[in-house]
Amino acid sequence: MKAKLKLIVGCAVAMLAGAAMAQSGVVTIYAADGLHDGNPSWFGDQFAAFTKATGIKVQYIEAGSSGVADRIAKEKSNTQADVLVTLPPFMQRAAADGLLQAYAPTEADKLAAGDKDPKGLYVVMMKNYPNFIYNASVLKDPPKTYDDLLNPKFAKKVQYSTPGQAGDGTALMLQTFHAFGSKEAGLAYLKKLQVNNLGPSASTGKLTALVNKGEIYVANGDLQMNLAQMRDNPNVRVFFPEGPNGKRSVFALPYYIGLVNGAPNAANGKKLIDFLLSEAAQKEISSVAQGFPVRTDVHPTDDNFKKLNAMLEGVEVWYPDWAKVLSDLPADVAAYNKAISNN
């Protein structure tokens, strides 16, 4: 009996030790889609380098910008994620809902003050901008203005991700508010556009392949993700349409990163955050991810960085008040849903 008891206790101890070892060697990141696109991909390269340097395996879960934050909220009583990467205003919402814990990255001094949450709950990991894409094999030139997308030739050939669910979809709604001068005018435009809209989409990243194949002609997206996807989708091109004032404009839509509150492997989560914000990782953002680094001491000179800046020439950049966006979002999404349902 004693021998049997010892065996059971020994197995239990071994199982506990194994569980602890497995836990100490893993980190789980929930991230908005876009950074694992393409081959090579920035996330893919950095995760491999992180595992090689630390021995910590990265478990990666991807969804829409709202989807990853919503999943953390649903798992609050049994937290699974250690790190969250998503777009605004969903990172701000996660912070407001108590889903993040404060963490100052080891080289936070290399980040501009405006790229760090005042409460220390998240920082910008990569700078980015929303845009539109079109199929260059079907359309000789991109639509010049927003109103061009109302042309009957685009009937059910336009699709954009859903505001309130996808970060880029929410960005499109905010951009129309800005381009048309008011929320009312922006909603009136989106109501007209609904005639040509193929339908809702929870994910922006999935639209690129549809544009490439010509199933739709125009979709929304963001600069980093779309340029990374263009390597595998040769018919896709980026454009920024003119508003009623004849100007093209866009706003900053960064990827934020933060440590999840109650993270089961918080120490590993901190290590991953530090790694992705390191000088070595940030130096590869433009060359691999085709995005903009956030570190103030990283100054890329690669062709991709030059191309990114050239694409933004002549486009006015504006900066939303994300606190205001977050507080208004439920009402704005409700107004949007009401506007498009009245067609």
N, C-alpha and C positions, 0 to 999 in steps of 0.2 A: 504493500500500500504506500509506504514511504517513497519507494522508488518511483511509483506511478505519480505520486504527488510532485516529486521533484521534477519529473519530466514535464508535467503540466505547467508548473511554475517556470521552468526553464524555457518552455515554448512561449509562454506569455511574455517573459522578459525579452526574448529574442524578437518577438513580434513588435513589442513596444520600441525596442531599439531600432528595428527596421523601419518602423513608421517615422520615428524621429529623424532617421538618416534620410529617408525619402523626402521628408518635409524640408530639411535643411538644404537639400540639393535642388530645389525647384523654386521658380518664381512665375506667377501667373499675371499676364497683362491682358486687359480688355481694351481694345482699340477700335476707333472709327476706321472704316476702310480707306485705302489709298496708299498707305506706306509699305504694304507688302505686295504691291502690284509690280509687274515687270520682272524680268530675269536678266541681270541681278536686281534685287530690291534692297532698299536701304535697311528696312527692318530685318530681312533675311540675312544680310551681311553682318549687321550689328549683333543680332542674336547669336549667330555662330561665333563671332569674335568674343562676345561676352562669355559664352559657355566655355570656350577655349581658355580664356583668361582666369575664370573663376571656378569652373567645374559645375556651375549652376545651370540647370536646364530651364529653358524658357517655354512655358505653356502659353500659347497665343490664341486668343478668342477675338474674332472680328465681327462687327455688325455696323449698322448705321450709327450716326453720332448720338442720337437719342437712345437707340437700342442698347448700346453698351452701358450707358448711365442707368437706364431703366433696369437692366439686369442686376446691376450692383444694388439698386434699391430693393428689388425683389428678394435678393439674397442677404439682406441686412442682418437677419437673425442667424445666418450661417454663411458668413462672408467667404467667398472663394477667390476673389481677385486681390492682388497686391498693388497693382499699378493701373491707373486709368489714363488713357490718351483719347481725347475727343475735342470737338470743335466748340466754339461759343455758339449760343449761350448755355449749352448743355453742361459744360464744365462748371460754369457759374451756378447752375441749378444744383449740380451734385454737391458743390460746396455749401450752398444755402440749406440743403437738405441734410447736412451732417454726414455725408458719405465720404468725406476726405479728412485726413489728419495733416496737421502742419508738418512740413519738412523743408529745411533749407538745404538745397544741394551744395555739395562741397565747394563748387566754384561758382556760387550764385553771384559773386562780385563781378563775373564776366557777363552778366545779363543786365540790360538797361532796367532802370527802375520801373518803367511802364510795362515791362514784360514779366513782372513778378506780382502776384497777388499780395496786397498789403497785409493780409492775415497769414501769409505763408502757406496757403493750401494748394497752390499750383503755380506753375511757371510756363511761359511759352517754350516749346521744344523746337518748333520749326515755323517760320513765317510762310504765309500762303495767301492766295486771293481767289475768290470765286470767278467763274467765267461761263461762257457758253461754248459748245462744240457743234460742228456741222460735218456732214459727209462731203468731202471735196470732190469725190468722183460723180456725185449726183448734182451738186450745186457748183456752178462755175465760180461764184463769189459768195462770201458769207452774207447773210442778211445785214443790211447796213443799220437799220433802226429796229427798235422794239416793235413798231407798227408793221414792219415788213413781215413779222411772224404771224400777222393776222390774215395774210394773203390766203385765199382758198387753196392754193397749191400745197399748203402745209397741213391740209385737213388730215388729222390723226397721224401726222408725221412729226409732231412735236411732243416731247415728253420731258417732264422735270420731276425731281424727287419731291416728296410731300413735305410742305412746311409743317413744323412741329414734330416731325418724325426724323427727318434727315437734316444734318447741319447745312449741307449745300442747298437743300430745298428751302429751309428757313432763310438762308442767305439770299436766295432769289427773291423771296417775298420782301425782305428788307431793302434789297437793291431797287425793286420797282417802286417802293415807297419813296426812296431817295430820288430816283431818276425822274419820276412824275411829279415830285414836289410835295406830296402829301399821302397819307395812308388811304384816304378816300379815292384819290386819283389812281394810286397803285392798284387798289382792289378793283376799280372799274376796268382797268386794263386787263388784269388777270381773269376777270369775268369774260371779257371778249376773247381772250386767248384760250379759254376753256373749250371753245368750239373746235379748235385744232389740237387740243391736248389728248393724247392717246389714253391717258389714265394715270392713276396714282402709282408711285413707286417708293417703297420704304428705303431703298438703297440707291445712291447716286452712281456708285461704281459700276453697277450692272448695265447702265444705259450706254456706256461707251461701245460695247460690242454690238449693240443694236444699231447705233449710228454707223459704225464701221461697215456693217452688213447692208445698210440701206433700208432696214426695216422701219427706222425713223430717220429723219433728216437732221433734226436739231435736238439737243438736250442741254441740260445744265451740268455743271461740274465745278472743279477747281483746278487751278493751274498746275499744282504739283502732281496731283493724281492723274490728270489727263495727259500731261507730257510724259509721265512714266508709262501710261497705258499705250501711248502712240507707237511705242516700239513694236507692239504686237497688233496694233490696229492702224495700219498705214493710211486708211482713208479719212482719218479723223484730223480735224484742224480746230484751233482755238480762235474765238473772236469775242469782242466786247461791243455790243450794239450801242448806238446813240440814243439818248433820251429825247424828249420833245424839245429840249433846249439846244439840240445839236451837239451835245457834249457826251463823250464816253467817260464813264466813271466806274469805280470799283472800290471795295473797302477791304481792310486787312481782316483775314479770317484764319488765324493761326491754329496750329495743333498745340493744345495744352497738355501737360503731363502732371499728374499728382499721385500722391500715395493714398491708397484706400484706407478709410477708417476701419479698424479691426482686421487689417490684413493679416492672414495666417502666417505669412513669411515676410514681415515688414522689413527686417534687416536686408533680405535679398532684394526687396522692392527698392529700398534706398540705393543699393549698389547698382541696380539696373538704371534707375533715374540718373545717377551720377555718370554712368557709362554713356548713356545716350546724349548727355549734355557735355561730354568730354570734348576737348579740342580735336582729338583724332576722329571721333564720330561726326562732329559738326562739319569738319572739313570735307566730308563725303556727301553732304546733303545736296549740294547743287549738282555734283558730278554723277551721283547715283540716283538720288530721289528726285532730282530736278525741282528742288524747293530752295528756300532761302534760309541760311543758318541764322540762329538767334544770338550766338556769342558775339560780343563786340570786338573780340580779338581775332576773329576769323574773317578773312577777306578773300573770297574765291576769285580765281582768274580763269577758270575753265570755260569752255565754249558754251556749256549749258547755262552757266550763270549769265554770260553775255546775252544769250538768247532770251532768257527770262526777262532781263531788264529791257531788251529791245521790244519785247511784246507789250510791255507796260508803258512804252513811250507814247505820249499824247493822251494817256488815260489818267484822269484825276483820281487820286486816292483819298478816301475819307475814312473817318474812324468812328464807329458807333459807340454810344454810351451803353455798354453791355448790361449795366445794372438796370437801366431804363428798359432796354430790350427784354430782359428777363421778367421784369415786373409787368410789362405790357403783353408778353407772349401769349398767355391764355386767351386774352380778349382778342388779340390780333389773329390768332389761329381760328378762333370761333368766327370772327368776321370774314376771314378768308373762306372758310368752309361754307358759310352762308352765301357768300358772293358767287362761288362756283356752282352751288347747288341750284341756283335760280335760273340756270340756262335751260 
